[in-house]
Amino acid sequence: MKVRRVVTGHDSAGRARVVDDRDVEPITSDLMPGVAAYRLWGRDERPTFPDDGAPRPAEAWYPPRDGSRFMINTIPPGEVVPRPDLDMTAALDELERRMPGAMAAMEPGTAGMHTTDSIDYVMVVSGEVTLDLDGGERTVLRAGDVLVQNGTRHGWRNDGTEPCTIVGIAIGADRTRPTTPR
């Protein structure tokens, strides 16, 4: 998939202008064959305007409080399994370099289950994907469906026959201890 990103900003007189226009290359990894992640934009602080549209610091894959991330992810059908001869240490190091902190959010031994301190707005643009939640609850999302992910533990699976592409915006949030059920 080709993804073009156009960024606007303000010039010194406060007028709007296009400050960047380029293709964004996907992040891929031998650790997750068929998965493509496009990191489109992010920042670690609340925005203030006018600004010049220059990229702001956004090191970690998931946003901190007051930060945000904008991404596209393609999830292939079937189980995502690395080839048996893969150098796992090298692959994990490379993934950490390209997607800092992403693997740290993943739970070992739970096939992609993870929890982030963010509210995520997700739209399925093609294919279908299954959202897995605690206790085995599953919801199939198809092209045109949207999800508001409120910092819950979840994972994604594509049980279909075609790749699934989702667009997501993650807004950093605070996490407090859960209240006792009534």
C-alpha positions in Angstrom: 0.0 0.0 0.0 1.3 3.5 -0.8 0.6 6.1 1.9 1.2 9.8 1.2 1.3 12.2 4.2 0.7 15.9 3.7 1.4 18.2 6.7 0.3 21.8 7.2 1.7 24.5 9.4 1.8 28.2 9.7 4.4 30.6 8.3 5.8 33.5 10.2 2.8 35.7 9.4 0.4 33.0 10.7 -0.8 31.9 7.3 -1.5 28.2 6.6 0.8 26.4 4.3 1.9 22.9 3.3 5.2 22.2 5.0 5.7 18.5 4.1 4.4 16.2 1.4 5.9 12.7 1.1 5.3 9.0 1.0 5.6 7.1 4.3 7.3 3.8 4.2 5.9 0.9 6.2 7.6 -0.6 9.2 7.9 -4.4 8.7 9.6 -7.1 10.6 10.6 -10.7 10.0 9.2 -11.2 13.5 5.7 -10.5 12.3 5.5 -11.6 8.6 2.8 -9.8 6.6 2.3 -7.0 9.2 2.9 -3.5 8.0 2.8 -0.5 10.4 2.8 3.1 9.1 3.6 5.7 11.7 2.1 8.8 10.2 2.5 11.4 13.0 2.9 11.7 16.7 3.8 14.1 19.5 4.5 13.7 23.2 2.7 16.9 24.3 -0.5 18.7 23.8 -0.4 20.8 20.6 -0.5 24.6 20.6 -1.1 26.8 17.5 0.1 28.4 15.5 3.0 26.1 14.9 5.3 25.5 12.0 4.1 22.0 11.3 7.5 20.5 12.1 7.6 17.0 13.6 7.7 17.0 17.4 9.4 14.5 19.8 7.4 11.2 19.7 9.9 8.5 20.5 7.9 5.6 22.0 5.4 3.7 19.8 2.5 4.4 22.2 1.8 7.9 23.4 2.5 9.3 26.9 -0.1 11.3 28.7 -1.1 14.3 26.6 0.7 12.7 23.6 -0.9 11.3 20.4 0.0 8.8 17.6 -1.6 8.5 14.1 -1.0 5.2 12.4 -2.1 2.6 9.8 -1.7 -1.1 10.4 -2.1 -4.0 8.0 -2.8 -7.4 9.6 -2.4 -10.4 7.4 -4.8 -13.3 7.5 -4.0 -16.3 9.6 -1.5 -16.7 12.5 1.5 -14.4 12.4 4.5 -16.7 12.9 8.2 -15.9 12.3 10.1 -18.4 10.2 11.9 -21.1 12.3 15.4 -20.0 11.5 14.9 -16.3 12.5 17.5 -14.8 14.8 15.0 -13.8 17.5 17.5 -11.5 19.4 18.4 -9.6 16.2 14.7 -9.4 15.1 13.6 -8.1 18.5 16.4 -5.5 18.6 15.5 -4.3 15.1 11.8 -4.0 16.1 12.7 -2.1 19.2 14.7 0.3 17.2 11.9 0.9 14.7 8.9 0.7 17.1 10.3 1.7 20.5 8.4 0.2 23.4 5.8 -1.6 21.2 7.0 -5.1 22.2 7.2 -4.1 25.9 3.4 -3.5 25.9 2.8 -7.1 24.6 2.1 -9.8 27.2 4.3 -12.8 26.9 2.6 -16.0 25.8 -0.8 -14.4 25.0 -0.5 -13.9 21.2 -0.6 -10.1 20.8 -2.6 -9.2 23.9 -1.6 -5.8 25.2 -2.8 -2.8 27.2 -1.9 0.8 26.6 -2.6 3.9 28.5 -4.5 5.5 25.7 -7.9 6.0 24.1 -7.7 4.7 20.6 -10.0 5.6 17.7 -9.8 2.8 15.1 -11.5 2.4 11.8 -11.3 -0.7 9.6 -10.8 0.4 6.0 -10.5 -3.0 4.3 -10.9 -6.6 5.2 -12.0 -7.8 8.7 -10.3 -8.3 12.0 -11.3 -9.9 15.3 -10.9 -7.9 18.5 -10.1 -10.2 21.4 -10.8 -8.9 25.0 -10.5 -10.3 28.5 -12.3 -13.5 29.3 -12.5 -14.6 25.6 -14.9 -12.0 24.4 -14.5 -11.5 20.6 -15.9 -9.0 18.2 -15.5 -9.1 14.4 -15.0 -5.7 12.8 -15.3 -5.2 9.0 -14.6 -2.4 6.6 -16.4 0.8 7.7 -16.7 -0.3 11.4 -15.1 1.9 14.1 -13.9 1.1 17.5 -13.3 3.3 20.5 -10.7 1.5 22.6 -10.8 2.8 26.2 -7.4 1.6 27.5 -8.7 -2.0 27.7 -6.6 -5.2 27.4 -7.0 -6.4 23.8 -5.4 -8.2 20.9 -6.1 -8.4 17.1 -6.5 -11.5 14.9 -7.4 -11.8 11.2 -9.4 -14.9 10.7 -10.4 -13.8 7.2 -8.8 -14.6 3.9 -7.6 -11.1 3.0 -5.3 -8.6 4.7 -7.0 -6.2 7.0 -6.1 -2.5 7.1 -7.0 -0.3 10.1 -6.4 3.4 10.8 -5.9 4.4 14.4 -5.4 7.5 16.5 -4.1 6.9 20.0 -4.4 9.7 22.6 -2.4 9.3 25.8 -4.4 9.0 29.0 -3.9 8.4 32.7 -4.6 5.0 34.2 -5.8 4.7 37.8 -6.6 1.5 39.7 -10.0 0.0 38.8 -12.8 0.6 41.2 -14.3 -2.3 43.1 -17.4 -3.7 41.3 -20.7 -3.0 43.1 
